[in-house]
Amino acid sequence: MAFINAWISAARPRTLFLAVGTAICGSGLAYYTGHFSVRVFILTLLTASVLQILSNFANDLGDFQHGTDTTGERVGPKRAVQSGAITEQEMKRAVLVAAILSAIVGLLLVYIALQFINIIYIVVFILLGLLAIVAAVKYTAGKNPYGYKGLGDVFSFIFFGPVPVVGTYFLHTQQLDFVPWLPAIALGFLSAAVLNTNNMRDLENDRKSGKITIPVRLGIKGAKAYHAFLLLGAIACFVLFNILYTSHWWQYLYVLVFLLLIAILAKVLNTQENARLDPYLKFTSMSAFLLSLAFVISINV
């Protein structure tokens, strides 16, 4: 039982909310335009979840390999490999299995969604899928991980914002237009905010271990200002979507979820001890999921 719990912990279920939220948002936007496939919806949910788990496994392995978890100052849940609950070799195999599973589910999704259209789109989506797998692994694992150079936020924004939301929308609609971009950018901001919360929490640990993150570069005050930009920017993108594309007052009902984001932002800004930021990682991820769900429901009623 302890072994199973270790794998569940390594998968970090609390991080899955945002990944699922991107699939819901992209599918809901497609439904809003009159296009929706149940099979595409289910497979995008599965693809997003497996990619997130792959990223989490690779992150656990990579931080262990680079000594990030050995300073004694990391605040969050104990990592599976660092704690000895899962061996390095077992995690390497898990990363490989998750990568293969991601590729299989992704290829099935592309086949079902795009089998009757131009081959160029199929190639583009296969390449995006491969890039997503590489990005998930190379965040902290392997040589020269980009997460150690302050680039984690950029890749988090891209691969948990525009790529999954716009990609999901296109797989449903097979149309290229501007409709999904504002919500996609908003979720990209929220994804970066989740990562920034994690990095603010681990600021001292990362600085001592040589891991360069946005908080390490900017300091805690700069990181909190950046955090405010991300959350308020996400709110602005959602509101702008409604201004451009909706016409009924009830399609704004989802803005009530903004109160959660604003409350979280206030707590983050007023928290003096970095270690106490840990709960807001989960709260931000869950709020992003609730916002995606409420947004999709509001615009489609």
VOPAGU-2260 file (C-alpha; in pm, 1 decimal, decimal comma):
REM VOPAGU-2260
SITE   aa  ch    i         X         Y         Z
SITE  MET   A    0       0,0       0,0       0,0
SITE  ALA   A    1     286,0     236,3      82,0
SITE  PHE   A    2     433,5     167,7    -262,7
SITE  ILE   A    3     104,5     257,7    -433,4
SITE  ASN   A    4      75,1     573,6    -223,6
SITE  ALA   A    5     427,9     669,7    -327,3
SITE  TRP   A    6     332,7     650,1    -696,3
SITE  ILE   A    7      12,5     846,1    -637,3
SITE  SER   A    8     215,5    1111,2    -456,7
SITE  ALA   A    9     471,6    1119,2    -740,5
SITE  ALA   A   10     190,1    1172,5    -993,0
SITE  ARG   A   11      86,5    1482,6    -789,7
SITE  PRO   A   12    -291,6    1467,0    -841,1
SITE  ARG   A   13    -335,3    1828,4    -728,6
SITE  THR   A   14    -153,9    1946,3   -1043,3
SITE  LEU   A   15    -397,8    1767,4   -1275,8
SITE  PHE   A   16    -677,3    2021,1   -1233,3
SITE  LEU   A   17    -520,4    2277,2   -1464,2
SITE  ALA   A   18    -429,1    2019,8   -1730,2
SITE  VAL   A   19    -788,5    1894,5   -1736,2
SITE  GLY   A   20    -911,2    2253,6   -1736,7
SITE  THR   A   21    -733,4    2327,8   -2065,5
SITE  ALA   A   22    -909,6    2036,8   -2237,4
SITE  ILE   A   23   -1244,9    2147,0   -2095,7
SITE  CYS   A   24   -1187,1    2505,5   -2208,2
SITE  GLY   A   25   -1084,8    2414,3   -2562,9
SITE  SER   A   26   -1374,8    2172,1   -2598,6
SITE  GLY   A   27   -1624,0    2418,8   -2451,4
SITE  LEU   A   28   -1513,1    2689,1   -2693,9
SITE  ALA   A   29   -1558,4    2443,8   -2980,9
SITE  TYR   A   30   -1908,3    2362,1   -2855,8
SITE  TYR   A   31   -1981,3    2737,3   -2842,0
SITE  THR   A   32   -1906,6    2758,3   -3215,3
SITE  GLY   A   33   -2127,7    2457,2   -3292,6
SITE  HIS   A   34   -1861,8    2186,0   -3311,2
SITE  PHE   A   35   -1805,0    1907,9   -3059,3
SITE  SER   A   36   -1687,8    1545,7   -3060,2
SITE  VAL   A   37   -1724,4    1327,5   -2752,0
SITE  ARG   A   38   -1433,1    1107,8   -2860,3
SITE  VAL   A   39   -1206,1    1407,8   -2909,1
SITE  PHE   A   40   -1310,7    1546,3   -2570,9
SITE  ILE   A   41   -1232,9    1222,3   -2387,7
SITE  LEU   A   42    -899,6    1174,8   -2563,6
SITE  THR   A   43    -789,2    1534,5   -2502,5
SITE  LEU   A   44    -868,0    1493,3   -2132,4
SITE  LEU   A   45    -663,9    1172,9   -2126,5
SITE  THR   A   46    -376,2    1323,2   -2325,5
SITE  ALA   A   47    -353,8    1630,5   -2103,0
SITE  SER   A   48    -360,0    1418,1   -1787,1
SITE  VAL   A   49     -93,2    1172,9   -1904,9
SITE  LEU   A   50     135,0    1457,3   -2018,6
SITE  GLN   A   51      99,9    1623,8   -1678,9
SITE  ILE   A   52     183,7    1299,9   -1499,5
SITE  LEU   A   53     481,8    1252,5   -1731,4
SITE  SER   A   54     600,4    1602,5   -1642,1
SITE  ASN   A   55     559,8    1530,0   -1271,5
SITE  PHE   A   56     752,5    1201,9   -1289,4
SITE  ALA   A   57    1032,0    1365,6   -1489,5
SITE  ASN   A   58    1041,9    1658,3   -1245,4
SITE  ASP   A   59    1073,9    1423,0    -949,0
SITE  LEU   A   60    1356,8    1237,5   -1123,3
SITE  GLY   A   61    1532,1    1549,0   -1254,9
SITE  ASP   A   62    1538,0    1735,4    -925,4
SITE  PHE   A   63    1685,2    1428,0    -757,6
SITE  GLN   A   64    1953,2    1392,5   -1026,1
SITE  HIS   A   65    2052,1    1758,1    -997,0
SITE  GLY   A   66    2051,6    1761,3    -618,3
SITE  THR   A   67    1768,9    2011,4    -583,2
SITE  ASP   A   68    1591,5    1801,2    -320,2
SITE  THR   A   69    1896,8    1744,1    -101,7
SITE  THR   A   70    1952,0    2090,1      50,7
SITE  GLY   A   71    1710,6    2017,1     334,3
SITE  GLU   A   72    1512,3    2337,1     273,1
SITE  ARG   A   73    1249,3    2220,5      25,5
SITE  VAL   A   74     901,9    2293,6     161,6
SITE  GLY   A   75     648,8    2094,9     -42,3
SITE  PRO   A   76     557,2    1726,5     -26,9
SITE  LYS   A   77     858,0    1492,8      -5,9
SITE  ARG   A   78     967,4    1374,4    -348,8
SITE  ALA   A   79     936,7    1002,5    -419,3
SITE  VAL   A   80    1289,4     939,3    -549,5
SITE  GLN   A   81    1462,1    1166,4    -299,2
SITE  SER   A   82    1280,9     997,4     -10,5
SITE  GLY   A   83    1371,3     649,3    -134,2
SITE  ALA   A   84    1009,1     541,0    -174,2
SITE  ILE   A   85    1077,8     492,1    -547,4
SITE  THR   A   86    1421,5     414,9    -686,2
SITE  GLU   A   87    1586,5     619,3    -959,9
SITE  GLN   A   88    1566,8     326,5   -1202,3
SITE  GLU   A   89    1197,8     271,2   -1128,4
SITE  MET   A   90    1125,8     636,1   -1197,3
SITE  LYS   A   91    1325,2     627,4   -1521,0
SITE  ARG   A   92    1108,5     335,1   -1635,2
SITE  ALA   A   93     794,5     521,9   -1529,3
SITE  VAL   A   94     901,1     827,7   -1731,1
SITE  LEU   A   95     956,8     607,0   -2035,9
SITE  VAL   A   96     620,1     433,5   -1994,4
SITE  ALA   A   97     439,2     767,2   -1948,0
SITE  ALA   A   98     611,8     910,3   -2256,7
SITE  ILE   A   99     512,3     608,7   -2467,7
SITE  LEU   A  100     155,1     621,7   -2335,9
SITE  SER   A  101     139,8     995,7   -2413,8
SITE  ALA   A  102     253,5     927,2   -2769,5
SITE  ILE   A  103      -0,4     646,2   -2819,7
SITE  VAL   A  104    -295,8     844,9   -2685,5
SITE  GLY   A  105    -184,7    1154,5   -2876,7
SITE  LEU   A  106    -155,5     965,2   -3205,9
SITE  LEU   A  107    -498,5     810,0   -3153,4
SITE  LEU   A  108    -641,6    1156,0   -3087,6
SITE  VAL   A  109    -486,8    1298,6   -3403,6
SITE  TYR   A  110    -604,7     999,6   -3609,2
SITE  ILE   A  111    -964,8    1027,0   -3489,9
SITE  ALA   A  112    -981,4    1405,9   -3521,7
SITE  LEU   A  113    -785,3    1468,0   -3841,2
SITE  GLN   A  114    -803,9    1152,3   -4053,6
SITE  PHE   A  115    -998,9    1320,2   -4332,6
SITE  ILE   A  116    -811,9    1651,8   -4370,0
SITE  ASN   A  117    -484,4    1785,3   -4510,4
SITE  ILE   A  118    -176,0    1584,1   -4416,8
SITE  ILE   A  119       0,3    1906,7   -4317,6
SITE  TYR   A  120    -224,0    1945,2   -4012,9
SITE  ILE   A  121    -157,1    1586,6   -3910,8
SITE  VAL   A  122     218,8    1643,6   -3929,9
SITE  VAL   A  123     190,6    1969,0   -3733,0
SITE  PHE   A  124      -4,5    1801,5   -3452,1
SITE  ILE   A  125     234,1    1506,9   -3436,4
SITE  LEU   A  126     526,5    1749,5   -3406,9
SITE  LEU   A  127     344,0    1948,0   -3136,6
SITE  GLY   A  128     280,4    1625,0   -2948,5
SITE  LEU   A  129     647,7    1529,3   -2966,0
SITE  LEU   A  130     749,0    1876,8   -2850,1
SITE  ALA   A  131     505,5    1851,1   -2558,5
SITE  ILE   A  132     660,1    1518,8   -2452,9
SITE  VAL   A  133    1013,9    1657,0   -2482,0
SITE  ALA   A  134     915,5    1971,8   -2291,2
SITE  ALA   A  135     759,3    1763,4   -2013,8
SITE  VAL   A  136    1077,0    1556,7   -1972,3
SITE  LYS   A  137    1337,6    1828,9   -2022,6
SITE  TYR   A  138    1191,4    2065,0   -1761,9
SITE  THR   A  139    1428,8    1931,9   -1496,0
SITE  ALA   A  140    1550,5    1593,6   -1625,7
SITE  GLY   A  141    1857,1    1522,1   -1836,4
SITE  LYS   A  142    2142,2    1753,3   -1927,6
SITE  ASN   A  143    2079,3    2130,3   -1944,3
SITE  PRO   A  144    1716,3    2125,1   -1823,4
SITE  TYR   A  145    1539,8    2447,9   -1917,7
SITE  GLY   A  146    1366,4    2466,7   -1579,0
SITE  TYR   A  147    1705,3    2541,8   -1424,4
SITE  LYS   A  148    1757,6    2842,4   -1650,6
SITE  GLY   A  149    1446,6    3041,0   -1566,4
SITE  LEU   A  150    1256,0    2919,2   -1873,9
SITE  GLY   A  151    1003,0    2698,4   -1696,0
SITE  ASP   A  152     738,2    2970,1   -1698,3
SITE  VAL   A  153     768,0    3016,8   -2075,1
SITE  PHE   A  154     716,8    2648,2   -2148,7
SITE  SER   A  155     443,6    2619,5   -1885,5
SITE  PHE   A  156     260,5    2909,1   -2050,0
SITE  ILE   A  157     293,1    2758,8   -2399,6
SITE  PHE   A  158     219,4    2393,2   -2326,2
SITE  PHE   A  159     -51,7    2448,7   -2064,8
SITE  GLY   A  160    -215,2    2743,9   -2238,1
SITE  PRO   A  161    -219,2    2810,4   -2615,6
SITE  VAL   A  162    -107,2    2463,7   -2728,4
SITE  PRO   A  163    -371,0    2253,7   -2546,6
SITE  VAL   A  164    -658,2    2504,9   -2564,4
SITE  VAL   A  165    -614,7    2616,0   -2925,7
SITE  GLY   A  166    -509,8    2263,6   -3024,5
SITE  THR   A  167    -818,6    2108,0   -2864,6
SITE  TYR   A  168   -1040,7    2370,8   -3027,2
SITE  PHE   A  169    -892,5    2292,4   -3369,6
SITE  LEU   A  170    -926,1    1916,4   -3322,9
SITE  HIS   A  171   -1299,4    1968,7   -3265,0
SITE  THR   A  172   -1364,3    2237,2   -3525,8
SITE  GLN   A  173   -1082,9    2191,5   -3780,5
SITE  GLN   A  174   -1087,6    2570,0   -3807,2
SITE  LEU   A  175    -817,6    2830,9   -3747,9
SITE  ASP   A  176    -959,4    3151,0   -3598,4
SITE  PHE   A  177    -909,5    3387,5   -3303,0
SITE  VAL   A  178   -1194,1    3255,8   -3084,5
SITE  PRO   A  179    -985,7    3031,8   -2851,4
SITE  TRP   A  180    -681,8    3256,8   -2814,0
SITE  LEU   A  181    -783,8    3486,9   -2528,9
SITE  PRO   A  182    -896,7    3202,3   -2297,1
SITE  ALA   A  183    -586,5    3008,2   -2405,1
SITE  ILE   A  184    -359,5    3296,1   -2305,5
SITE  ALA   A  185    -551,0    3330,0   -1978,2
SITE  LEU   A  186    -493,2    2965,3   -1888,5
SITE  GLY   A  187    -130,5    3002,1   -1991,6
SITE  PHE   A  188    -101,2    3285,6   -1739,3
SITE  LEU   A  189    -266,0    3073,5   -1469,9
SITE  SER   A  190     -36,3    2781,0   -1546,0
SITE  ALA   A  191     264,9    3008,2   -1507,9
SITE  ALA   A  192     111,3    3136,9   -1182,7
SITE  VAL   A  193      90,0    2781,3   -1044,9
SITE  LEU   A  194     457,0    2728,1   -1127,9
SITE  ASN   A  195     549,1    3067,8    -984,5
SITE  THR   A  196     375,2    2978,6    -657,6
SITE  ASN   A  197     581,8    2661,5    -641,0
SITE  ASN   A  198     900,5    2853,7    -716,3
SITE  MET   A  199     828,4    3127,6    -461,0
SITE  ARG   A  200     772,9    2858,6    -199,2
SITE  ASP   A  201    1105,3    2693,3    -287,4
SITE  LEU   A  202    1300,5    3016,9    -340,9
SITE  GLU   A  203    1574,3    2955,6     -83,5
SITE  ASN   A  204    1607,9    2588,1    -171,4
SITE  ASP   A  205    1639,1    2664,6    -542,6
SITE  ARG   A  206    1889,0    2944,7    -486,0
SITE  LYS   A  207    2115,6    2718,6    -279,7
SITE  SER   A  208    2093,5    2429,7    -525,5
SITE  GLY   A  209    2165,7    2647,5    -829,6
SITE  LYS   A  210    1820,7    2619,4    -984,9
SITE  ILE   A  211    1741,6    2949,9   -1157,4
SITE  THR   A  212    1372,1    3039,9   -1148,5
SITE  ILE   A  213    1182,1    3365,7   -1187,8
SITE  PRO   A  214    1172,4    3422,7    -807,9
SITE  VAL   A  215    1547,7    3354,4    -787,9
SITE  ARG   A  216    1604,1    3612,1   -1062,8
SITE  LEU   A  217    1359,1    3875,8    -936,3
SITE  GLY   A  218    1357,1    3815,8    -561,7
SITE  ILE   A  219    1037,2    3758,0    -366,5
SITE  LYS   A  220     898,8    4111,2    -414,1
SITE  GLY   A  221     950,0    4099,5    -790,1
SITE  ALA   A  222     806,1    3748,8    -805,3
SITE  LYS   A  223     491,8    3862,6    -625,0
SITE  ALA   A  224     451,0    4156,3    -865,2
SITE  TYR   A  225     491,3    3910,4   -1153,6
SITE  HIS   A  226     232,6    3686,1    -986,9
SITE  ALA   A  227     -16,5    3972,7    -972,5
SITE  PHE   A  228      41,2    4039,7   -1343,0
SITE  LEU   A  229     -31,3    3674,7   -1427,1
SITE  LEU   A  230    -356,9    3650,0   -1229,8
SITE  LEU   A  231    -489,7    3991,2   -1330,0
SITE  GLY   A  232    -382,4    3930,2   -1690,4
SITE  ALA   A  233    -580,3    3604,4   -1693,5
SITE  ILE   A  234    -888,9    3783,5   -1563,0
SITE  ALA   A  235    -852,1    4056,9   -1828,4
SITE  CYS   A  236    -825,8    3799,4   -2110,3
SITE  PHE   A  237   -1144,4    3620,3   -2007,1
SITE  VAL   A  238   -1339,1    3946,1   -1975,6
SITE  LEU   A  239   -1212,5    4067,1   -2313,6
SITE  PHE   A  240   -1336,8    3742,4   -2470,6
SITE  ASN   A  241   -1687,8    3813,1   -2341,7
SITE  ILE   A  242   -1676,6    4171,1   -2466,5
SITE  LEU   A  243   -1581,8    4052,6   -2814,5
SITE  TYR   A  244   -1788,6    3735,3   -2850,8
SITE  THR   A  245   -2089,8    3727,6   -2616,6
SITE  SER   A  246   -2402,1    3937,6   -2588,4
SITE  HIS   A  247   -2596,2    3817,9   -2279,1
SITE  TRP   A  248   -2540,5    3916,2   -1916,5
SITE  TRP   A  249   -2561,6    3558,1   -1789,7
SITE  GLN   A  250   -2259,1    3467,8   -2000,5
SITE  TYR   A  251   -2058,1    3669,7   -1747,9
SITE  LEU   A  252   -2169,5    3462,6   -1448,1
SITE  TYR   A  253   -1836,4    3278,1   -1437,4
SITE  VAL   A  254   -1667,1    3601,9   -1324,4
SITE  LEU   A  255   -1776,2    3508,0    -970,1
SITE  VAL   A  256   -1480,5    3268,7    -972,4
SITE  PHE   A  257   -1257,0    3573,2   -1009,2
SITE  LEU   A  258   -1325,9    3635,0    -640,5
SITE  LEU   A  259   -1132,8    3316,2    -560,5
SITE  LEU   A  260    -837,2    3426,3    -770,7
SITE  ILE   A  261    -835,2    3772,2    -614,8
SITE  ALA   A  262    -855,7    3622,1    -264,9
SITE  ILE   A  263    -565,5    3388,7    -346,5
SITE  LEU   A  264    -364,4    3679,9    -486,2
SITE  ALA   A  265    -425,1    3881,1    -171,0
SITE  LYS   A  266    -310,0    3590,3      44,3
SITE  VAL   A  267       2,8    3536,3    -166,3
SITE  LEU   A  268      93,7    3904,8    -155,2
SITE  ASN   A  269      45,2    3921,7     222,6
SITE  THR   A  270     224,4    3597,7     310,2
SITE  GLN   A  271     559,7    3681,1     466,9
SITE  GLU   A  272     708,0    3331,7     498,3
SITE  ASN   A  273     769,5    3158,6     165,5
SITE  ALA   A  274     701,2    2816,5     317,4
SITE  ARG   A  275     342,4    2921,2     388,7
SITE  LEU   A  276     274,2    2963,7      15,5
SITE  ASP   A  277     246,2    2586,5     -36,7
SITE  PRO   A  278    -136,2    2560,0      -4,5
SITE  TYR   A  279    -186,2    2824,3    -273,8
SITE  LEU   A  280     -28,3    2597,4    -534,0
SITE  LYS   A  281    -329,0    2365,8    -503,4
SITE  PHE   A  282    -575,3    2653,3    -459,3
SITE  THR   A  283    -456,0    2828,9    -776,3
SITE  SER   A  284    -469,0    2508,8    -980,9
SITE  MET   A  285    -817,7    2421,6    -855,0
SITE  SER   A  286    -940,2    2778,1    -910,2
SITE  ALA   A  287    -813,5    2767,2   -1269,7
SITE  PHE   A  288   -1005,7    2442,4   -1321,6
SITE  LEU   A  289   -1322,7    2591,0   -1168,4
SITE  LEU   A  290   -1280,7    2902,8   -1381,2
SITE  SER   A  291   -1249,9    2695,0   -1700,1
SITE  LEU   A  292   -1557,5    2492,5   -1608,8
SITE  ALA   A  293   -1765,7    2794,8   -1506,5
SITE  PHE   A  294   -1654,7    2985,6   -1817,6
SITE  VAL   A  295   -1754,2    2703,5   -2052,9
SITE  ILE   A  296   -2092,3    2660,7   -1883,1
SITE  SER   A  297   -2163,4    3035,3   -1880,0
SITE  ILE   A  298   -2090,4    3100,6   -2246,7
SITE  ASN   A  299   -2289,2    2797,4   -2360,4
SITE  VAL   A  300   -2615,0    2845,8   -2167,6
